[in-house]
Amino acid sequence: MDISPKELIARRCARELRHGEVVNLGLGVPTLVANYLPAEAGIVFHTENGAFGFGARPGYYQADSDLTNAGTEPITLRPGAALMDLATSLGAMRRGYIDVTTLGALQADEQGNLANWAMQRDGRWWPGIGGAMDLCYGTRKVIAAMQHVDKRGEPKLRRRCTLPLTGRECIKVIVTDLAVFDVIPGGEGLVLREVRTDVGVSGLRNCTEANFTLSSQLFEFLPGYAAT
């Protein structure tokens, strides 16, 4: 199956989630994750702009402009869903009510640091940090979702992030379009868990600045496997 890198990442992130978890979906690629898990999967999705229990993107004629995710994209509400103001939603994030957050990343590094809120353009840092910092420290498991290289072909997985940090040593899992890494607690490094067959370990090292070790159960996958 031929799928885009963003879709592959979102589908693979969905496979990290478990029945009964409350899961925040951040801006960008993570918002797509809800489209690949049915209601019977038992995941309660949260969006920081004020909803628990939302579902996949609706059809064009079923969309309600008052119901959106963090990326202002339309969502559906599942039975039992709750809507709230932003202050209440941020409070839930800070108090530990969310089990997992999936956040887009501009950069991630060997220590599990996350940079996802700003890039410098015309001498200014923008667009802003939003609720990502709260999620990094109020959530037990952070999944960083990103394409493996940027538009210039530069590695986004670095030895140390060069962009302003959102959170220090907060990432537990990194999912890219080429691989999946686990982050060893305490900033001890990365372990490669999965790699695309057409890239291989040697090819991955060529486009990854960060150092990593190999899992004893390293799995090689075809580009479309996450779609199943």
VMD Tcl script that draws the C-alpha trace (Angstrom):
set ca {
  {0.00 0.00 0.00}
  {1.37 3.40 -1.01}
  {0.82 5.88 1.81}
  {2.32 9.28 2.57}
  {5.02 9.71 5.24}
  {2.60 11.63 7.47}
  {-0.03 8.91 7.21}
  {2.55 6.22 7.92}
  {3.71 8.05 11.05}
  {0.14 8.57 12.30}
  {-0.81 4.94 11.70}
  {2.33 3.75 13.48}
  {1.67 6.04 16.44}
  {-1.82 4.53 16.69}
  {-0.22 1.11 17.20}
  {1.53 2.41 20.34}
  {-1.78 3.09 22.11}
  {-3.55 0.66 24.43}
  {-7.15 0.05 25.45}
  {-8.28 2.30 28.29}
  {-5.65 5.01 27.80}
  {-6.48 8.72 27.75}
  {-4.43 10.13 24.87}
  {-3.73 13.73 23.90}
  {-3.15 14.41 20.20}
  {-1.00 17.46 19.50}
  {-0.85 19.79 16.53}
  {0.23 18.45 13.13}
  {0.69 14.77 12.29}
  {-0.61 13.56 15.69}
  {-4.10 14.90 14.94}
  {-4.36 12.25 12.21}
  {-4.05 9.38 14.72}
  {-7.75 9.50 15.65}
  {-8.62 8.58 12.06}
  {-6.97 5.17 12.40}
  {-8.49 3.83 15.62}
  {-12.16 2.82 15.85}
  {-14.29 3.50 18.92}
  {-14.00 -0.15 20.00}
  {-10.24 0.34 20.48}
  {-11.16 1.91 23.81}
  {-8.96 5.01 23.51}
  {-10.20 8.31 24.96}
  {-8.74 11.06 22.79}
  {-8.12 14.53 24.21}
  {-7.41 17.82 22.45}
  {-5.98 20.72 24.42}
  {-8.50 23.21 23.04}
  {-11.16 21.49 25.12}
  {-12.52 18.03 24.35}
  {-12.28 14.51 25.75}
  {-13.68 11.55 23.86}
  {-13.54 12.74 20.27}
  {-13.18 10.52 17.21}
  {-12.22 10.52 13.56}
  {-12.62 13.31 11.04}
  {-16.23 13.52 9.82}
  {-17.40 13.63 6.25}
  {-17.53 17.02 4.53}
  {-21.27 17.53 5.07}
  {-21.19 16.25 8.66}
  {-18.49 18.70 9.85}
  {-19.37 21.21 12.59}
  {-17.11 24.27 12.72}
  {-17.54 24.41 16.52}
  {-15.99 20.94 16.94}
  {-12.28 20.89 16.10}
  {-8.97 19.42 17.24}
  {-5.76 21.29 18.12}
  {-5.14 21.94 14.43}
  {-8.67 23.41 13.94}
  {-9.59 20.36 11.84}
  {-13.13 18.97 12.24}
  {-13.75 16.07 14.63}
  {-16.62 13.84 15.65}
  {-17.78 13.31 19.23}
  {-18.17 9.78 20.56}
  {-20.84 8.82 23.14}
  {-19.81 10.22 26.54}
  {-17.58 12.96 25.09}
  {-17.04 16.12 27.15}
  {-16.40 19.70 26.03}
  {-14.80 22.32 28.28}
  {-13.06 25.67 28.34}
  {-9.33 25.95 27.70}
  {-8.43 26.54 31.36}
  {-10.13 23.30 32.44}
  {-8.48 21.37 29.61}
  {-5.01 22.70 30.50}
  {-5.67 21.88 34.15}
  {-6.36 18.25 33.22}
  {-3.06 18.17 31.33}
  {-1.12 19.55 34.29}
  {-2.75 17.32 36.92}
  {-1.80 14.03 35.29}
  {-5.19 12.92 33.98}
  {-3.72 12.07 30.58}
  {-1.76 8.84 30.08}
  {-0.11 9.49 26.72}
  {0.54 12.48 24.51}
  {1.63 12.32 20.88}
  {3.40 15.52 19.87}
  {4.86 16.65 16.57}
  {8.58 17.41 16.72}
  {10.86 19.80 14.90}
  {13.80 18.03 16.58}
  {14.39 15.29 19.15}
  {17.68 14.05 20.56}
  {19.57 11.25 22.33}
  {18.51 12.44 25.79}
  {14.82 12.43 24.94}
  {14.65 16.21 24.69}
  {11.87 17.67 22.54}
  {11.91 20.85 20.44}
  {8.58 21.52 18.77}
  {7.45 25.07 19.37}
  {9.65 27.49 17.45}
  {11.81 28.07 14.44}
  {13.65 31.28 13.64}
  {12.40 33.26 10.67}
  {13.33 36.85 9.89}
  {15.12 37.08 13.22}
  {12.11 36.01 15.28}
  {11.13 32.78 17.00}
  {7.63 31.62 16.19}
  {4.83 30.47 16.35}
  {4.65 29.83 20.15}
  {4.73 27.06 22.73}
  {0.99 26.57 23.35}
  {0.23 23.70 25.74}
  {3.07 21.42 24.63}
  {5.26 22.25 27.64}
  {2.42 21.34 30.01}
  {1.97 18.03 28.21}
  {5.67 17.18 28.40}
  {5.63 17.34 32.19}
  {2.04 16.41 33.00}
  {1.87 13.21 30.93}
  {3.49 9.89 31.79}
  {4.35 8.91 28.21}
  {5.35 11.29 25.41}
  {5.54 10.00 21.83}
  {7.40 12.26 19.41}
  {6.03 12.02 15.86}
  {8.10 13.47 13.02}
  {9.53 12.93 9.58}
  {13.09 11.67 9.84}
  {14.68 14.54 7.91}
  {13.59 18.12 7.26}
  {12.84 19.76 3.91}
  {16.56 20.35 3.35}
  {17.39 16.71 4.03}
  {18.94 17.52 7.43}
  {18.46 15.02 10.29}
  {15.73 15.93 12.77}
  {16.98 13.31 15.24}
  {20.05 14.99 16.73}
  {22.75 14.37 19.31}
  {21.44 17.51 21.00}
  {18.56 19.69 19.89}
  {19.66 23.04 18.46}
  {16.19 24.62 18.56}
  {14.59 25.96 21.78}
  {13.40 23.06 23.93}
  {9.81 22.31 24.81}
  {10.75 19.66 27.38}
  {13.87 17.98 28.77}
  {14.22 14.19 28.86}
  {10.47 13.80 28.40}
  {10.21 11.62 25.27}
  {9.65 7.88 25.73}
  {9.15 6.83 22.07}
  {10.13 8.44 18.76}
  {8.16 7.49 15.63}
  {9.38 8.64 12.21}
  {8.59 7.61 8.67}
  {11.74 5.44 8.69}
  {12.01 3.99 12.19}
  {10.80 3.63 15.77}
  {13.10 4.32 18.74}
  {12.72 3.83 22.47}
  {14.41 6.41 24.72}
  {16.33 4.95 27.65}
  {15.27 6.75 30.87}
  {17.72 9.18 32.40}
  {19.06 10.46 29.11}
  {21.02 7.26 28.47}
  {20.40 7.12 24.72}
  {18.20 5.63 22.01}
  {17.39 2.03 21.11}
  {16.26 1.27 17.56}
  {13.20 -0.94 17.76}
  {11.96 -0.87 14.14}
  {13.45 0.19 10.80}
  {12.10 0.22 7.27}
  {13.38 -2.68 5.18}
  {14.23 -0.45 2.22}
  {16.39 1.77 4.46}
  {18.09 -0.68 6.79}
  {20.31 0.13 9.75}
  {23.21 1.45 7.67}
  {20.94 3.72 5.65}
  {19.31 4.98 8.83}
  {22.68 5.89 10.36}
  {23.44 7.96 7.28}
  {20.44 10.22 7.89}
  {20.49 10.26 11.70}
  {22.81 12.51 13.68}
  {21.92 10.88 17.01}
  {23.72 7.74 18.13}
  {21.62 4.66 18.81}
  {21.96 1.01 19.73}
  {19.96 -1.88 18.28}
  {17.21 -3.75 20.07}
  {17.79 -7.48 20.45}
  {14.35 -7.85 18.83}
  {14.86 -5.36 15.99}
  {11.99 -5.54 13.52}
  {12.25 -4.56 9.86}
  {9.04 -3.41 8.19}
  {7.80 -2.56 4.72}
  {6.65 1.05 4.23}
  {2.95 0.11 4.19}
  {2.87 -2.27 7.14}
  {1.54 0.31 9.59}
  {-1.64 0.53 7.54}
  {-2.74 -2.94 8.61}
}
mol new
graphics top color blue
foreach p $ca { graphics top sphere $p radius 0.5 }
foreach p [lrange $ca 0 end-1] q [lrange $ca 1 end] { graphics top cylinder $p $q radius 0.2 }
display resetview
